């Protein structure tokens, strides 16, 4: 089998010349040692590891126990492993949540929560009561002056509900990097822009193609208790009064009331000349009730001190989120989202890396931090909080290496670097990958915008060179159709019980 020692790369980044102990450290990471962590963290006892639950408490306790057993020091200046992250929780009343689509004042349809739409207050109000709000389709909802692209065209959308096409234009490689989804294509950007433009509410049209995942992921992810940073997400901006997703079928019906066909309307957004379309005579009513609570999650941080006095105040950060979706709507009697791959596997990998690097700590010139961050599934909140409240100066961090869902489907000739070319450490990884007779490749699914969907983005946005190692698809000793098999398995299991 063609192999590459990830530990070799890591030691290369933080160390001088590795000693003969490196091989022993590498061999300490085994299938059994990895699975021991994964099976524990993804067991029903841990209840899906949702933020601010008993399952999270068990997870935090487990990770601290493992770090202490390895001899990895606490990573906080107060001598503890925990950085507390204050959260505001929001729970929408599913039974009373409604969106009514009206034509010339007559109710055409009342959408069903979860199966036809998802919505939530974005201004921390307990009640949202919107009546007869005008609806404007704004294409991708993008304003990108560097590309001379403006979907709003000076149209006043204040007090109106804006409707977006998901993703970003994929037919203009010279300005939008082709099918690589930029931040302009993220739902978070669209909601931020809607608030900036003074919109009353914001709706994203969901299709499997434009989202990169099925409706079940939307309903399962947004239908549970939601969290935000209690202090306010200042880096991401504010949100409209309410945010929402509509299914493809509901979106089709909404647009048809305004005399528009879904496919033609979505296609129209791909032109730079697109201008907002008011859905003539179409209005919507929105009723939402929500309860709030003050909660907290935790980032668990361990540290191995570097041995070089001139470099030990510089750091490499290994990160993995430990949370998952917790307990959601039962399917065939099972309501626990166990999260074995996403991301018990990443936590296991970082724990095992910490164990191995502890064995060669005398060779480490720079210091190493191991960050197990919370509330990633709710919007990268744990890592975002750290980026706004860093425990070491970002300028002293040489690299962030993020592990989110490890390769579990077999060895590959290729190794995917999410963040390829976006940082100063790509060439280091490429060098070692190529020396192992393998190939470093860019994101294989750039249209999904994965660069913005895991914790490395929180580090990258404050200037830390960050990279996310992802599984390839050029499988060794597997059938030719194995990538399709992998995709089907992922589709069936991602963010589900």
TAJO-V167669 format. One record per pair of residues at least 6 apart in sequence whose C-alpha atoms are under 7 Angstrom apart, sorted by the first residue. I is the first residue (numbers start at 1). J is the second residue. D is the distance in Angstrom with one decimal. If there is no record, write none. Layout:
i,j,d
I,J,D
I,J,D
//
This chain:
i,j,d
2,413,6.9
2,436,7.0
2,437,6.9
3,436,6.4
4,433,6.4
4,436,5.4
7,26,6.6
9,429,6.7
9,432,6.5
14,364,5.5
14,365,5.8
14,366,5.1
15,363,5.6
15,364,4.3
15,365,4.9
15,366,6.7
16,363,6.3
16,364,6.9
16,365,6.6
18,363,6.4
21,360,6.5
22,360,6.6
25,356,4.7
25,359,6.0
26,356,6.5
28,356,6.6
29,352,6.1
34,348,5.6
34,349,6.7
37,348,5.4
38,340,6.1
38,344,5.2
38,345,5.7
38,348,6.1
41,59,6.7
41,344,6.0
42,48,6.7
42,338,4.8
42,339,5.8
42,340,5.0
42,344,6.4
43,338,6.5
44,336,6.9
44,338,6.7
46,55,4.3
46,58,6.4
46,59,6.9
47,55,5.1
47,326,5.7
47,327,6.5
47,336,6.0
47,338,6.9
48,55,6.6
48,324,5.6
48,325,5.9
48,326,3.7
48,327,6.3
48,336,5.7
48,337,5.0
48,338,4.6
48,339,6.4
49,55,4.7
49,56,4.8
49,59,6.8
49,323,5.0
49,324,5.3
49,325,6.8
49,326,5.3
50,56,6.0
50,323,5.5
50,324,5.4
50,325,5.3
50,326,4.3
51,297,5.7
51,323,6.5
51,374,6.8
51,375,5.9
52,295,6.4
52,296,6.0
52,297,5.6
60,300,7.0
64,81,7.0
67,302,6.9
70,355,5.9
72,302,6.0
72,303,5.9
72,304,5.9
73,302,5.6
73,303,5.1
73,304,6.2
74,80,5.1
74,81,4.6
74,301,6.5
74,302,4.7
74,303,5.9
75,81,5.5
75,301,4.8
75,302,4.2
75,303,4.7
75,369,6.8
76,82,6.9
76,301,6.8
81,300,5.3
81,301,5.0
81,302,6.0
82,298,6.2
82,299,5.8
82,300,4.8
82,301,6.3
83,298,5.7
83,299,5.0
83,300,6.4
84,296,6.7
84,297,6.1
84,298,4.6
84,299,6.4
85,296,5.4
85,297,5.1
85,298,5.4
85,382,6.6
85,385,6.7
86,229,6.2
86,230,5.5
86,295,6.2
86,296,4.3
86,297,6.6
87,227,6.2
87,228,5.6
87,229,4.7
87,230,4.5
87,294,6.1
87,295,5.1
87,296,4.9
88,227,5.5
88,228,5.3
88,229,6.1
88,230,4.8
88,292,6.8
88,293,5.8
88,294,5.0
88,295,6.0
89,225,6.7
89,226,5.6
89,227,4.5
89,228,6.7
89,292,5.3
89,293,5.1
89,294,6.3
89,295,6.6
90,225,5.7
90,226,5.0
90,227,6.1
90,290,6.4
90,291,5.7
90,292,4.7
90,293,6.8
91,225,4.7
91,226,6.3
91,290,5.4
91,291,5.3
91,292,6.5
92,120,6.5
92,289,5.8
92,290,4.3
92,291,6.6
93,289,5.6
93,290,5.8
94,113,6.6
96,288,6.7
96,289,6.9
97,113,6.3
97,287,5.6
97,288,4.8
97,289,6.8
98,110,6.8
98,111,6.3
98,112,6.7
98,113,6.6
98,286,5.9
98,287,5.3
98,288,6.8
99,110,5.9
99,111,5.5
99,284,6.7
99,285,5.7
99,286,4.7
99,287,6.6
100,107,6.5
100,109,5.8
100,110,4.4
100,111,6.2
100,284,5.4
100,285,5.0
100,286,6.6
101,107,5.9
101,108,5.6
101,109,5.4
101,110,6.4
101,254,6.8
101,283,6.2
101,284,4.7
101,285,6.8
102,108,5.2
102,282,5.7
102,283,5.2
102,284,5.8
103,257,6.6
103,281,5.5
103,282,4.8
103,283,6.5
104,281,5.0
104,282,6.4
111,117,6.7
114,219,5.4
114,223,6.8
116,246,6.2
116,247,5.5
116,250,6.2
117,245,5.6
117,246,4.5
117,247,6.1
118,219,6.5
118,222,6.9
118,223,6.9
118,244,5.4
118,245,5.2
118,246,6.7
119,242,6.9
119,243,5.6
119,244,4.1
119,245,6.5
120,242,5.7
120,243,5.8
120,244,6.7
120,288,6.8
121,128,6.7
121,241,6.0
121,242,4.4
121,243,6.6
122,239,5.6
122,240,5.9
122,241,5.1
122,242,4.9
122,243,6.4
123,239,6.9
123,241,5.3
126,289,5.6
126,290,4.8
126,291,6.1
127,288,5.7
127,289,4.7
127,290,6.5
128,286,7.0
128,287,5.5
128,288,5.0
128,289,6.5
129,286,5.9
129,287,5.0
129,288,6.9
130,285,5.3
130,286,5.0
130,287,6.6
131,284,6.6
131,285,4.5
131,286,6.7
132,283,4.9
132,284,5.3
132,285,5.6
133,160,5.9
133,161,6.5
133,283,5.0
133,284,5.3
133,285,6.7
134,160,5.2
134,161,6.1
134,282,6.5
134,283,4.8
134,284,7.0
135,160,6.0
135,161,4.9
135,162,5.9
135,278,6.2
135,279,5.7
135,282,6.5
135,283,6.0
136,161,6.2
136,162,4.9
136,163,6.1
136,276,6.6
136,277,5.6
136,278,4.4
136,279,5.9
137,162,5.8
137,163,4.7
137,164,6.3
137,276,5.6
137,277,5.1
137,278,6.3
138,151,6.0
138,152,6.3
138,162,6.4
138,163,6.0
138,164,5.8
138,276,4.6
138,277,6.6
139,151,6.3
139,164,5.4
139,165,5.4
139,269,4.6
139,276,6.9
140,151,6.7
140,164,5.3
140,165,4.8
140,166,6.4
140,168,6.1
140,269,6.3
141,151,5.5
141,152,6.8
141,164,5.9
141,190,6.2
142,150,6.0
142,151,5.5
142,184,6.4
143,149,5.8
143,150,4.4
143,151,6.2
144,150,6.3
147,175,5.8
149,272,6.1
151,274,6.4
151,275,6.1
151,276,6.8
152,275,6.5
152,276,6.0
153,275,6.1
157,197,6.6
157,198,6.6
157,199,5.6
158,197,6.5
158,198,4.4
158,199,4.6
158,200,6.5
159,198,6.6
159,199,5.3
159,200,4.6
160,199,5.3
160,200,5.1
160,201,6.8
161,199,5.9
161,200,5.4
161,201,4.6
161,202,5.6
162,199,6.6
162,201,6.4
162,202,5.0
162,203,6.3
163,202,6.0
163,203,4.7
163,204,5.9
164,203,6.2
164,204,4.9
164,205,6.1
165,204,6.2
165,205,5.5
165,266,6.4
166,185,6.5
166,204,6.2
166,205,6.3
166,206,6.8
166,210,5.5
166,211,6.3
167,181,6.6
167,185,3.8
167,186,6.3
167,210,5.7
167,211,6.8
168,181,6.4
168,184,6.1
168,185,4.4
169,176,6.5
169,270,5.7
170,176,6.6
170,178,4.6
170,179,4.5
171,178,5.6
172,178,5.3
179,446,6.2
179,447,5.0
180,446,4.3
180,447,4.8
180,449,6.7
181,446,5.8
181,447,4.7
181,448,6.1
181,449,4.5
182,449,6.3
183,189,6.6
183,452,6.8
191,202,6.4
191,239,5.7
191,240,6.5
192,237,5.9
192,238,5.9
192,239,5.4
194,202,6.5
194,240,6.3
195,238,6.3
195,239,5.2
195,240,4.6
199,240,6.3
200,240,5.9
200,241,5.6
201,240,5.2
201,241,5.5
201,242,4.9
201,243,5.9
202,240,6.6
202,242,6.5
202,243,4.9
202,244,6.1
203,243,6.0
203,244,4.6
203,245,5.3
203,246,6.9
204,244,6.3
204,245,4.7
204,246,6.3
205,245,6.1
205,246,5.4
205,247,6.5
205,248,6.5
205,251,6.1
206,245,6.5
206,246,5.9
206,247,5.2
206,248,5.5
207,248,5.5
208,214,5.1
212,448,5.5
215,247,6.9
217,495,6.1
224,328,6.7
226,378,6.6
227,378,6.1
229,381,6.6
252,261,6.8
252,262,5.3
255,261,6.4
255,262,6.5
257,282,6.5
258,279,4.5
258,280,5.4
258,281,6.9
258,282,6.1
268,274,6.5
297,374,6.1
298,373,6.9
298,374,5.8
299,371,6.8
299,372,5.7
299,373,4.4
299,374,5.7
299,382,6.3
300,371,5.8
300,372,5.0
300,373,6.4
301,369,6.7
301,370,5.5
301,371,4.6
301,372,6.3
302,369,5.6
302,370,5.1
302,371,6.7
303,368,5.6
303,369,4.5
303,370,6.2
304,358,7.0
304,367,5.7
304,368,5.2
304,369,6.6
305,312,6.5
305,367,4.6
305,368,6.6
306,312,4.5
306,364,5.1
306,365,4.7
306,366,4.4
306,367,4.0
307,362,6.0
307,363,7.0
307,364,5.8
307,365,4.9
307,366,7.0
308,365,4.6
308,366,6.8
311,365,6.1
311,366,5.2
312,365,6.1
312,366,4.6
312,367,5.1
313,366,7.0
313,367,6.7
313,396,7.0
314,366,5.5
314,367,6.0
314,396,4.8
314,397,5.7
314,398,6.7
315,366,5.7
315,367,4.8
315,368,5.3
315,369,6.7
315,396,6.3
315,397,4.7
315,398,5.8
316,367,6.6
316,368,4.9
316,369,6.2
316,397,5.8
316,398,5.5
316,399,5.0
316,400,5.9
317,368,5.9
317,369,4.8
317,370,5.8
317,371,6.9
317,399,6.3
317,400,4.7
317,401,6.3
318,350,6.7
318,369,6.3
318,370,4.9
318,371,6.1
318,400,5.8
318,401,4.9
318,402,5.8
319,370,6.0
319,371,4.7
319,372,5.8
319,401,6.3
319,402,4.7
319,403,6.3
320,346,5.6
320,347,5.5
320,350,6.9
320,371,6.6
320,372,5.1
320,373,6.3
320,402,5.9
320,403,5.3
320,404,5.9
321,343,6.5
321,347,6.9
321,372,5.4
321,373,4.6
321,374,5.7
321,376,6.0
322,343,6.0
322,344,6.4
322,347,6.2
322,372,6.1
322,373,6.2
322,374,6.0
323,374,5.5
323,375,5.9
323,376,6.7
323,377,7.0
324,339,5.8
324,377,6.4
325,337,5.8
326,336,6.0
326,337,5.4
327,335,5.3
327,336,4.6
327,337,6.1
328,335,5.3
328,336,6.5
329,335,5.6
334,497,6.6
335,497,6.1
336,497,5.5
337,496,5.8
337,497,4.2
338,497,6.6
341,405,5.1
341,406,6.7
342,404,6.6
342,405,4.8
343,404,5.8
343,405,5.2
345,405,5.8
345,406,5.7
346,403,5.1
346,404,5.1
346,405,5.3
346,406,5.8
373,382,5.1
373,383,5.9
374,381,7.0
374,382,4.7
375,381,5.3
375,382,5.5
376,382,6.3
376,455,7.0
380,454,6.6
380,455,5.8
383,455,5.9
383,458,5.8
384,458,5.3
387,458,6.2
387,459,6.3
387,462,6.9
394,464,6.3
397,464,6.3
398,464,7.0
398,465,6.7
399,464,6.2
399,465,4.9
399,466,5.7
400,456,6.8
400,464,6.8
400,465,6.1
400,466,4.5
400,467,6.3
401,466,6.0
401,467,5.3
401,468,6.0
402,455,6.9
402,456,5.7
402,467,6.2
402,468,4.7
402,469,6.7
403,468,6.0
403,469,6.1
406,470,6.9
406,471,6.8
407,470,7.0
407,471,4.8
410,475,6.6
411,475,5.9
411,476,5.8
412,472,6.0
412,473,6.5
412,474,5.1
412,475,4.2
412,476,5.3
413,438,5.2
413,439,6.4
413,474,5.5
413,475,6.4
413,476,6.7
414,438,5.7
414,439,4.7
414,440,5.9
414,441,6.6
414,472,5.1
414,473,6.9
414,474,5.9
415,439,6.2
415,440,5.1
415,441,6.1
415,470,6.8
415,471,6.1
415,472,5.1
416,440,6.0
416,441,5.0
416,442,5.7
416,443,6.0
416,469,6.0
416,470,4.9
416,471,5.8
416,472,5.5
417,440,6.9
417,441,6.2
417,442,5.6
417,443,6.4
417,467,6.6
417,468,5.9
417,469,5.1
417,470,6.2
418,442,6.5
418,443,5.4
418,451,6.0
418,467,5.9
418,468,4.9
418,469,6.2
418,470,6.8
419,451,6.3
419,467,5.2
419,468,6.6
420,426,5.8
420,442,5.6
423,465,5.0
423,466,6.5
424,465,6.1
425,465,6.7
430,440,5.6
433,439,6.2
433,440,6.3
451,457,6.5
456,466,5.5
456,467,6.3
456,468,6.5
459,466,6.5
460,466,5.5
473,483,5.9
//
